[in-house]
Amino acid sequence: MPELKGFDVWVEVNGVCLEEYKVDASGDKVACWIPSEAGKDFKIGFAIPLGHQVATNHALALTLDGKPIYLAEGIVRQSITTLAYSPRYLSGELVNNGRAIQSFQFGTLELTGELSAYNGSIVAAAV
């Protein structure tokens, strides 16, 4: 995905970055379409610019298909010892009142013919 203010985000399946389509960067958000295969697990990779990582803590907010996702790894603490680009990965959502983590997995997507509701961005995820 194109960077936004130096922050990078991407989706991987089996260690391979998925191609992004119809990328829309507006304001403080970036959205796109990615190919998916029902039943496949995926991870979300991200990288925080070195200057930001050294300077402050970060709280992550993730939304998939319009649904907020509750993350176990949702806080990235300031690290004054970080010296290089260091990607991180999110692989699942907190479920069962935070007592378990469920892997991100692509689900099926039923099209109704009304795609305008998706605003041109979708990651089909069943969590």
N, C-alpha and C positions, 0 to 999 in steps of 0.2 A: 504494500500500500504506500502511496506517496507519503513522505514525511509531513508532519504538521508541527511547525515550530521546533523542528529538530527531533521530535519523537517519531519512532518507527513502530509500526504494528503490522503483523502478517499472520496468516493461518497456514498451518502445516498438517499434512497427512503422511504418516510413515517417514517423517524427516524431510519431506519435500514441500517447499512453499507452493501454495496454490496460486494460479494465475488470477488476476483481478480484472473485472470488467466494469464498465460504466462508472468509473471513479468520479465521485462528486465531492470536491473540497469546497466547503463554504463556511466562512466564519471560523469557529473553533471546532468544527466537526469534519470528518472524512467518512464517506460511506462508499461501498462498492458491492458488486455481485461477485460471488466465487462459485466455481463448480463444486458439486457435492455428490456423494454416493450414499444413499440411505444405509445406515448401519455402520458406517466408518467412523472411528474415533478421530478426533482432531485436537490439536493444541493451538493456542494463540500465543505467538511470540511477540515480544515488545522490547524496545530499548529506549532508555532514558538518556538524553544527551549528558555527556560527562559533566559539563558545567552545572547542570541542574542537579545531578546525582550528588555532587560534592556539596552543593549549597543548601539543600532542603530535603524534607521528607515528601513523599508522594502518596496520595490515596487514589486507587484505581476505581473507576466506575465502568462497568461493562454491561452493554445491552445487546441481546441477540434476538432478532425478530421482534423488537419492541418490548421485550421482557427483561427487567433488571436481573442480573446474575449476581449472586452472593458468593464472593471469592474468599478462599482460605488465604490466598497470597495477595490480598488486596492492598497491603501497605508495603511500600518500599522505603526503607529507612535511609536517611542521609548517610553517606559513606565518604568520609574525607580521605580514605586510603584507596579508593577506586582510581586506577590509573589508566584504564583502557575501556573501550567499547565492551559492554557486558550484557548480551541479550538474556532475557528471562522468559519463562514460559508459564502459561496458565493452562491446566489440563482438565479442570473440572469445577463444579459448583458445589457449595455447601448445601446439604439437604438434611432432612430429619432433624430440624432445629439445630443445625451446626454440628451434629454428631457423626456425619459421614460426608464423603466427597463422591459425587457421581461424575464420571468422565463425560466430557463433551462428546456428543455423537450426532452425526447428521441424521435427521429424520426424513420422513416423506413430506412432500409439499403438494397439497391439493390446490390446483389452480381453479379459480371460479370465473375467470375471464375478466375480473376487475383487478388489474395490477396497479392501478393508480394509488391504492391504499398503501402500497409498500414504498412509495416515494423513491423508487429506483434503487433501493438498497435492501439486501436480504442476505442473511446467512441462515440457512435452514438447519436449526439445531434442536435436537430433542434432548432435553435434560430433565 
